[in-house]
């Protein structure tokens, strides 16, 4: 879980004080109004990713959430895969022991409603290319 200090958020919205608080309030209101559509979009991306990664030498672990762990196995292979994706402009963290048990290193693919279908396609194509 990521925690955000409100000061940087207010600063990003144009400063501090009443103006920034009003901008933040507007942002939150728009987020609430669009919530159902954003969730629907996110779940569609999760389903597309799960379908599109079938047939890889690595398997997605069970998860219906925005966090999709791709089980790689050995730590060195997970790190190499993460670095190869980064070289393609895609940031996916390698998770390895002691965070997870030995032999279960994985990539932690974290989707968000801000991702597009094109983003997911790019990730899937890169993983398929790296599997060859």
Backbone bond lengths (Angstrom), bond angles and torsions (degrees), N, CA, C in turn:
res aa  C-N    CA-C-N  psi(-1)  N-CA   C-N-CA  omega(-1)  CA-C   N-CA-C  phi
1 X - - - 1.443 - - 1.521 107.78 -
2 X 1.299 116.43 139.60 1.452 121.36 179.67 1.513 109.41 -104.61
3 X 1.308 115.95 131.77 1.454 121.48 177.01 1.514 107.91 -105.39
4 X 1.305 116.69 138.06 1.453 121.02 -177.69 1.513 109.18 -118.35
5 X 1.321 116.45 128.34 1.457 122.52 174.48 1.522 107.67 -74.34
6 X 1.322 119.26 127.31 1.461 120.13 -176.09 1.523 114.33 -61.55
7 X 1.313 119.29 -25.10 1.464 120.41 -178.16 1.530 112.21 -60.36
8 X 1.355 119.87 -48.86 1.466 118.59 177.66 1.526 112.74 -63.25
9 X 1.322 116.77 -35.57 1.464 119.36 178.75 1.520 109.74 -63.51
10 X 1.315 116.57 -47.68 1.462 119.73 179.10 1.520 110.43 -63.13
11 X 1.324 117.38 -39.48 1.461 120.21 178.05 1.516 111.45 -62.48
12 X 1.322 116.90 -41.61 1.458 120.85 178.88 1.524 111.61 -65.29
13 X 1.299 116.17 -26.65 1.458 120.50 179.66 1.529 112.69 -87.34
14 X 1.313 117.22 5.28 1.449 118.68 173.20 1.509 115.38 115.69
15 X 1.297 118.15 23.13 1.455 119.34 175.42 1.507 111.71 122.99
16 X 1.310 113.77 -161.19 1.454 119.65 178.88 1.512 107.97 -120.09
17 X 1.286 115.69 175.78 1.453 119.59 177.54 1.509 112.81 87.58
18 X 1.328 115.01 -161.31 1.462 122.21 -170.62 1.530 112.87 -62.63
19 X 1.325 117.93 -39.92 1.474 120.46 -177.78 1.525 110.26 -64.14
20 X 1.316 116.91 -47.23 1.457 120.43 -179.78 1.525 111.21 -65.28
21 X 1.331 116.80 -40.50 1.473 119.32 178.07 1.525 110.77 -62.41
22 X 1.311 117.29 -38.31 1.475 120.81 178.67 1.526 110.30 -67.08
23 X 1.315 116.98 -40.03 1.475 119.69 176.88 1.525 110.35 -64.15
24 X 1.325 116.79 -42.29 1.457 120.70 178.17 1.527 110.31 -62.23
25 X 1.325 117.10 -43.04 1.468 121.03 178.31 1.531 110.05 -59.15
26 X 1.338 117.02 -43.74 1.465 120.67 178.48 1.511 111.93 -62.98
27 X 1.339 116.08 -40.75 1.459 120.74 177.52 1.520 110.85 -61.24
28 X 1.308 117.16 -46.43 1.469 121.73 -179.34 1.523 110.07 -64.14
29 X 1.313 118.48 -40.78 1.464 121.27 178.71 1.523 111.09 -62.42
30 X 1.337 116.91 -43.21 1.475 119.63 177.77 1.524 110.58 -64.14
31 X 1.327 116.82 -39.35 1.456 121.13 178.94 1.526 110.81 -61.95
32 X 1.311 117.02 -43.14 1.464 121.13 178.75 1.518 110.28 -64.47
33 X 1.327 117.52 -43.88 1.470 121.37 -179.69 1.527 111.53 -61.99
34 X 1.322 116.54 -36.12 1.466 121.20 -176.10 1.523 112.92 -94.60
35 X 1.320 117.66 2.96 1.457 121.68 -172.68 1.513 115.31 -53.23
36 X 1.324 117.40 -48.55 1.466 119.72 -178.72 1.519 111.56 -62.70
37 X 1.313 116.38 -43.03 1.472 120.19 -179.97 1.533 110.78 -65.78
38 X 1.328 116.69 -39.16 1.463 119.90 178.90 1.525 111.49 -65.80
39 X 1.330 116.42 -41.76 1.471 119.66 177.65 1.529 110.96 -64.22
40 X 1.307 117.59 -42.92 1.464 121.54 178.59 1.528 110.29 -60.19
41 X 1.328 116.00 -44.56 1.466 121.09 178.38 1.534 110.30 -61.48
42 X 1.322 117.20 -45.35 1.461 121.19 -179.00 1.521 110.77 -62.34
43 X 1.316 117.90 -45.87 1.468 120.38 -179.95 1.526 111.28 -63.65
44 X 1.337 117.43 -34.46 1.464 120.63 176.56 1.534 110.38 -66.03
45 X 1.328 117.04 -38.95 1.464 120.23 177.30 1.528 111.17 -64.92
46 X 1.324 116.93 -41.49 1.464 121.07 178.34 1.527 109.72 -60.41
47 X 1.316 116.50 -46.81 1.469 120.42 -179.44 1.527 111.08 -63.96
48 X 1.336 117.19 -41.39 1.465 121.10 179.09 1.523 110.29 -62.68
49 X 1.317 117.11 -43.47 1.459 120.87 179.29 1.523 110.50 -63.09
50 X 1.322 117.11 -46.62 1.460 120.83 -177.69 1.530 110.75 -61.53
51 X 1.311 116.34 -40.42 1.466 120.83 178.41 1.528 110.56 -69.45
52 X 1.319 116.05 -43.71 1.454 121.15 -174.23 1.517 115.18 -72.27
53 X 1.322 117.93 -19.10 1.458 119.99 -179.74 1.525 112.77 -95.89
54 X 1.315 116.96 3.30 1.468 120.16 176.30 1.533 108.74 -62.05
55 X 1.288 115.86 143.26 1.460 121.05 176.94 1.519 114.50 89.88
56 X 1.316 118.18 -0.23 1.458 120.45 176.46 1.529 109.54 -79.06
57 X 1.327 117.74 159.77 1.462 119.26 176.52 1.531 111.84 -70.36
58 X 1.325 117.49 -13.82 1.456 122.21 176.66 1.514 106.85 -107.29
59 X 1.326 117.15 149.89 1.466 118.56 -177.58 1.522 111.41 -117.73
60 X 1.321 114.30 144.88 1.455 119.49 172.96 1.515 108.44 -73.16
61 X 1.304 115.97 134.65 1.459 120.64 176.95 1.529 107.93 -79.42
62 X 1.323 118.25 159.28 1.466 120.12 -179.40 1.533 111.45 -59.91
63 X 1.312 116.24 125.54 1.460 122.24 176.92 1.521 108.49 -171.79
64 X 1.305 116.15 129.73 1.461 120.85 174.55 1.529 109.96 -108.38
65 X 1.326 115.75 16.22 1.456 121.03 -179.31 1.529 109.99 -99.24
66 X 1.311 116.10 179.92 1.461 121.60 178.05 1.524 111.97 -69.80
67 X 1.330 117.54 -17.58 1.465 121.37 177.02 1.520 108.19 -92.67
68 X 1.329 115.54 116.70 1.455 122.18 -176.96 1.527 108.96 -117.28
69 X 1.346 117.42 100.06 1.463 119.76 -179.74 1.531 111.08 -78.71
70 X 1.330 115.30 126.22 1.460 121.71 177.65 1.525 107.41 -103.12
71 X 1.327 116.21 106.99 1.463 122.26 -176.39 1.524 109.51 -70.87
72 X 1.332 116.09 119.39 1.459 122.32 -178.67 1.521 110.08 -104.34
73 X 1.327 117.24 -42.17 1.467 121.43 178.55 1.507 111.83 116.54
74 X 1.323 117.08 -90.92 1.463 121.55 -176.52 1.517 111.46 -83.37
75 X 1.318 115.67 143.42 1.467 121.86 -177.76 1.524 112.80 -57.16
76 X 1.319 116.78 -46.16 1.469 120.34 -177.44 1.520 111.13 -60.84
77 X 1.318 116.66 -38.80 1.458 120.21 179.66 1.533 110.75 -69.24
78 X 1.321 117.45 -38.97 1.463 120.63 178.56 1.527 110.57 -64.44
79 X 1.333 116.53 -42.75 1.466 120.59 178.93 1.531 109.83 -65.14
80 X 1.318 117.26 -44.23 1.468 120.74 179.71 1.529 110.95 -61.27
81 X 1.304 116.41 -41.04 1.458 120.93 179.22 1.528 110.42 -66.13
82 X 1.318 116.95 -43.12 1.464 121.35 177.52 1.529 110.64 -60.40
83 X 1.330 116.78 -44.18 1.468 121.14 -179.97 1.532 111.49 -66.61
84 X 1.325 116.73 -38.23 1.466 120.05 178.40 1.535 110.81 -65.60
85 X 1.315 116.41 -37.72 1.466 119.51 175.96 1.523 110.20 -66.61
86 X 1.316 116.48 -42.65 1.472 120.26 179.61 1.527 110.41 -59.95
87 X 1.327 117.04 -38.66 1.467 121.01 177.86 1.528 111.16 -62.38
88 X 1.327 116.12 -22.61 1.470 121.46 177.12 1.530 111.76 -94.95
89 X 1.326 116.21 8.08 1.462 120.15 178.11 1.513 114.73 84.58
90 X 1.329 116.66 17.81 1.465 121.66 -178.15 1.527 107.88 -118.53
91 X 1.337 116.78 122.61 1.462 119.66 -179.21 1.522 109.32 -101.14
92 X 1.340 115.54 113.87 1.460 123.19 175.30 1.527 106.22 -135.37
93 X 1.308 116.35 122.47 1.467 120.87 -175.68 1.520 111.80 -75.75
94 X 1.335 114.63 140.62 1.470 121.54 170.64 1.526 107.49 -88.24
95 X 1.315 116.62 129.67 1.463 122.61 178.07 1.526 106.60 -112.02
96 X 1.332 115.54 124.62 1.462 119.51 -174.69 1.531 110.23 -142.34
97 X 1.336 116.56 171.61 1.460 119.55 -179.57 1.529 110.73 -54.81
98 X 1.306 116.92 144.14 1.458 128.74 11.91 1.533 113.90 -89.18
99 X 1.330 117.65 2.39 1.469 119.67 -179.53 1.524 111.22 -64.88
100 X 1.320 116.98 -35.81 1.463 122.61 177.08 1.531 108.02 -127.27
101 X 1.325 118.35 160.68 1.472 120.24 -179.61 1.534 112.42 -62.16
102 X 1.336 115.34 152.35 1.469 121.64 175.50 1.532 109.63 -50.74
103 X 1.315 115.70 140.49 1.464 121.02 177.09 1.517 114.04 80.52
104 X 1.350 117.45 3.21 1.475 119.83 -179.59 1.533 111.91 -124.77
105 X 1.338 116.53 28.97 1.467 119.42 176.95 1.520 108.27 -58.17
106 X 1.302 114.96 148.32 1.463 119.28 -174.08 1.511 110.96 -150.30
107 X 1.310 114.75 167.42 1.456 121.46 168.81 1.516 106.57 -98.51
108 X 1.306 115.85 136.87 1.468 120.65 178.21 1.525 107.35 -101.59
109 X 1.312 115.37 95.86 1.459 121.39 178.60 1.522 107.18 -85.27
110 X 1.310 115.99 117.28 1.457 120.60 -178.12 1.515 109.13 -116.26
111 X 1.312 115.37 109.78 1.461 120.91 178.45 1.518 110.07 -89.54
112 X 1.312 115.78 157.11 1.465 121.05 173.28 1.518 107.93 -142.35
113 X 1.315 115.41 165.20 1.464 120.33 178.55 1.524 110.96 -65.82
114 X 1.323 117.50 -15.12 1.465 120.49 177.32 1.527 111.98 -77.01
115 X 1.338 117.31 -17.77 1.459 119.66 176.43 1.520 110.01 -71.94
116 X 1.318 114.94 153.72 1.464 121.25 177.89 1.521 109.04 -108.52
117 X 1.318 115.65 168.64 1.465 119.65 174.43 1.526 109.69 -60.45
118 X 1.330 116.48 -36.34 1.471 120.20 178.79 1.527 111.33 -63.67
119 X 1.333 117.31 -36.89 1.466 120.64 176.89 1.525 110.34 -61.25
120 X 1.320 116.49 -45.70 1.464 120.92 -179.06 1.525 109.87 -66.32
121 X 1.319 117.40 -40.53 1.471 120.94 177.76 1.525 110.32 -60.59
122 X 1.347 116.94 -43.36 1.459 121.33 179.58 1.532 110.38 -60.30
123 X 1.326 117.10 -44.33 1.460 121.19 178.35 1.522 111.07 -62.88
124 X 1.325 116.66 -46.06 1.470 119.87 -179.01 1.522 110.80 -62.86
125 X 1.331 117.69 -44.28 1.459 120.45 179.70 1.519 110.97 -62.53
126 X 1.330 116.95 -40.96 1.466 119.65 179.43 1.520 111.15 -63.99
127 X 1.331 117.66 -44.59 1.462 120.19 179.81 1.526 111.62 -64.45
128 X 1.315 117.47 -39.73 1.465 119.95 177.50 1.540 110.54 -64.70
129 X 1.331 116.62 -40.46 1.467 119.74 178.38 1.527 110.99 -64.98
130 X 1.324 116.78 -40.50 1.469 120.44 -179.81 1.535 111.79 -70.20
131 X 1.298 117.59 -22.38 1.469 121.01 -179.85 1.532 111.84 -75.88
132 X 1.318 116.84 -17.91 1.478 119.58 -177.88 1.501 112.55 -76.18
